[in-house]
Amino acid sequence: MTNVTKSTLNEAEFPKPTLISVNGVALEVFEAGRQNAGKPIVLCHGWPENAFSWRYQVPALVEAGYHVIVPNQRGYGNSSCPAEVTAYDIEHLSGDLIALLDHYGYKDATFVGHDWGANVVWGLTLLHPGRVNGVVALALPYQLRGEKPWIEFMEEFFGSDHYFVHFNRQPGVADVILDENTARFLRNIFRKNVPQKAPEPGMLMINLAKAEEPLGEPVMSDSELAVFVSAFEATGFTASINWYRNLDRNWHLLADANPIIHQPALMIYGDRDMIPKFERLPEFVPNVEVVNLDCGHWIQQELPEETNETILKWLEQQNNS
């Protein structure tokens, strides 16, 4: 098992991208370990991140014998950014990943997702169970499909200032503010060991974009942060925020899916993350193993070695079972 420390990897060593046409879009894909063809693992980033958020996992997975495929999903980096909001629903996002498997000639793969990437992987597994042989989710657990669409429920429960609700009910407002303050917003959101305090009034993401001073400690170096900043300065934030604008649509699209996920799954929580853990997870994902790490939301970037060890140990167990 490899030990990857924060000093051994930088943006210059991340795999060079290829633009691959799939599902009506072009995806910027970072690939490593082609010599391990036959053991695919697909890494799906969250928001506001991109493929580079997996920089510490790629070499460890290659060394462990995997063909590692890391797309910038639609709306990110040099991948296509369709104008239509509905182009970012779960059918399109999961369809991109299925088409990527087809491109490489794979029937199925293990899918790893962090944050929004985890949401996509859960949805992909519900819609296309035959194409997924294992699930690794970081930060975001399986989301129970309740009686009300998700945004409608959140608006009642959390109010109109909750950023999921705000993105949907006030389209374009936050986008402009984030675009105008890209570097500051990303500097302020990619933090760890943030002190606990009462939430401020207003919308969290807009507050972060306007805050003069960041809290806690930086998750990454300035040169690493610059990779994300330059990517979002080029695309703006609207395409990536459009993922949020499809949550109620996704609720309808998943209506007929069997809600039980039978594939082996690994759920990695950060104990200091503000996303709540889902106590009923084993009801819906009966073959799940749950691991808690002492970190915040940016799990694989905050604790790269521990994340790698956790994932590699679980993968080894699946291979031996």
Solvent accessible surface area in square Angstrom, and as a share of the most:
residue,aa,sasa,rsa
1,M,137,0.61
2,T,23,0.14
3,N,103,0.53
4,V,8,0.05
5,T,52,0.30
6,K,80,0.34
7,S,104,0.67
8,T,74,0.43
9,L,24,0.12
10,N,65,0.33
11,E,67,0.30
12,A,77,0.59
13,E,100,0.45
14,F,15,0.06
15,P,27,0.17
16,K,151,0.64
17,P,63,0.39
18,T,78,0.46
19,L,109,0.54
20,I,13,0.06
21,S,99,0.64
22,V,10,0.06
23,N,69,0.35
24,G,84,0.81
25,V,16,0.09
26,A,29,0.22
27,L,1,0.00
28,E,11,0.05
29,V,1,0.01
30,F,23,0.10
31,E,37,0.17
32,A,22,0.17
33,G,9,0.08
34,R,154,0.56
35,Q,144,0.64
36,N,29,0.15
37,A,73,0.56
38,G,55,0.53
39,K,81,0.34
40,P,11,0.07
41,I,0,0.00
42,V,2,0.01
43,L,1,0.01
44,C,0,0.00
45,H,1,0.00
46,G,0,0.00
47,W,6,0.02
48,P,1,0.00
49,E,0,0.00
50,N,8,0.04
51,A,0,0.00
52,F,9,0.04
53,S,0,0.00
54,W,0,0.00
55,R,2,0.01
56,Y,1,0.00
57,Q,2,0.01
58,V,6,0.04
59,P,48,0.30
60,A,1,0.01
61,L,4,0.02
62,V,30,0.17
63,E,118,0.53
64,A,46,0.36
65,G,21,0.20
66,Y,12,0.04
67,H,4,0.02
68,V,0,0.00
69,I,1,0.00
70,V,1,0.00
71,P,0,0.00
72,N,6,0.03
73,Q,6,0.03
74,R,5,0.02
75,G,0,0.00
76,Y,2,0.01
77,G,14,0.14
78,N,106,0.54
79,S,6,0.04
80,S,34,0.22
81,C,56,0.34
82,P,29,0.18
83,A,93,0.72
84,E,108,0.48
85,V,64,0.37
86,T,62,0.36
87,A,10,0.08
88,Y,0,0.00
89,D,0,0.00
90,I,3,0.01
91,E,89,0.40
92,H,67,0.30
93,L,2,0.01
94,S,0,0.00
95,G,16,0.15
96,D,4,0.02
97,L,2,0.01
98,I,21,0.11
99,A,21,0.16
100,L,2,0.01
101,L,2,0.01
102,D,83,0.43
103,H,100,0.45
104,Y,40,0.15
105,G,65,0.63
106,Y,30,0.11
107,K,148,0.63
108,D,39,0.20
109,A,0,0.00
110,T,13,0.08
111,F,0,0.00
112,V,0,0.00
113,G,0,0.00
114,H,0,0.00
115,D,17,0.09
116,W,11,0.04
117,G,0,0.00
118,A,0,0.00
119,N,26,0.14
120,V,0,0.00
121,V,0,0.00
122,W,8,0.03
123,G,4,0.03
124,L,0,0.00
125,T,2,0.01
126,L,28,0.14
127,L,49,0.24
128,H,64,0.29
129,P,75,0.47
130,G,50,0.48
131,R,52,0.19
132,V,6,0.03
133,N,66,0.34
134,G,2,0.02
135,V,0,0.00
136,V,0,0.00
137,A,0,0.00
138,L,0,0.00
139,A,2,0.01
140,L,26,0.13
141,P,3,0.02
142,Y,8,0.03
143,Q,68,0.30
144,L,68,0.34
145,R,80,0.29
146,G,34,0.33
147,E,169,0.76
148,K,82,0.35
149,P,20,0.13
150,W,30,0.11
151,I,1,0.00
152,E,70,0.31
153,F,94,0.39
154,M,31,0.14
155,E,58,0.26
156,E,117,0.52
157,F,143,0.60
158,F,110,0.46
159,G,28,0.27
160,S,66,0.43
161,D,73,0.38
162,H,48,0.22
163,Y,30,0.11
164,F,37,0.16
165,V,0,0.00
166,H,10,0.05
167,F,0,0.00
168,N,32,0.17
169,R,115,0.42
170,Q,76,0.34
171,P,91,0.57
172,G,30,0.29
173,V,67,0.39
174,A,1,0.00
175,D,6,0.03
176,V,84,0.48
177,I,29,0.15
178,L,0,0.00
179,D,64,0.33
180,E,127,0.57
181,N,29,0.15
182,T,8,0.05
183,A,50,0.39
184,R,71,0.26
185,F,0,0.00
186,L,0,0.00
187,R,77,0.28
188,N,7,0.03
189,I,21,0.11
190,F,4,0.02
191,R,33,0.12
192,K,50,0.21
193,N,68,0.35
194,V,65,0.38
195,P,79,0.50
196,Q,164,0.73
197,K,119,0.50
198,A,83,0.64
199,P,129,0.81
200,E,97,0.44
201,P,127,0.80
202,G,36,0.35
203,M,8,0.03
204,L,67,0.34
205,M,9,0.04
206,I,22,0.11
207,N,40,0.20
208,L,37,0.19
209,A,0,0.00
210,K,112,0.47
211,A,36,0.28
212,E,125,0.56
213,E,132,0.59
214,P,34,0.21
215,L,78,0.39
216,G,32,0.31
217,E,79,0.36
218,P,76,0.48
219,V,3,0.02
220,M,17,0.07
221,S,57,0.37
222,D,122,0.63
223,S,59,0.38
224,E,10,0.05
225,L,27,0.13
226,A,53,0.41
227,V,39,0.22
228,F,0,0.00
229,V,18,0.10
230,S,66,0.43
231,A,20,0.15
232,F,5,0.02
233,E,112,0.50
234,A,90,0.70
235,T,44,0.26
236,G,16,0.15
237,F,0,0.00
238,T,61,0.36
239,A,11,0.08
240,S,0,0.00
241,I,0,0.00
242,N,5,0.02
243,W,2,0.01
244,Y,6,0.02
245,R,35,0.13
246,N,1,0.01
247,L,7,0.04
248,D,37,0.19
249,R,104,0.38
250,N,3,0.02
251,W,26,0.09
252,H,110,0.49
253,L,49,0.25
254,L,17,0.09
255,A,52,0.41
256,D,147,0.76
257,A,23,0.18
258,N,90,0.46
259,P,68,0.43
260,I,55,0.28
261,I,3,0.01
262,H,112,0.50
263,Q,25,0.11
264,P,45,0.28
265,A,0,0.00
266,L,0,0.00
267,M,0,0.00
268,I,0,0.00
269,Y,10,0.04
270,G,3,0.03
271,D,76,0.40
272,R,121,0.44
273,D,21,0.11
274,M,141,0.63
275,I,41,0.21
276,P,105,0.66
277,K,79,0.33
278,F,38,0.16
279,E,150,0.67
280,R,111,0.41
281,L,3,0.01
282,P,76,0.48
283,E,97,0.43
284,F,22,0.09
285,V,0,0.00
286,P,68,0.43
287,N,82,0.42
288,V,28,0.16
289,E,68,0.31
290,V,64,0.37
291,V,34,0.20
292,N,75,0.38
293,L,21,0.10
294,D,91,0.47
295,C,5,0.03
296,G,11,0.11
297,H,33,0.15
298,W,14,0.05
299,I,0,0.00
300,Q,0,0.00
301,Q,0,0.00
302,E,14,0.06
303,L,41,0.20
304,P,8,0.05
305,E,54,0.24
306,E,73,0.33
307,T,0,0.00
308,N,4,0.02
309,E,71,0.32
310,T,21,0.12
311,I,3,0.01
312,L,11,0.05
313,K,119,0.50
314,W,7,0.03
315,L,7,0.04
316,E,97,0.44
317,Q,77,0.34
318,Q,55,0.24
319,N,87,0.45
320,N,119,0.61
321,S,122,0.79
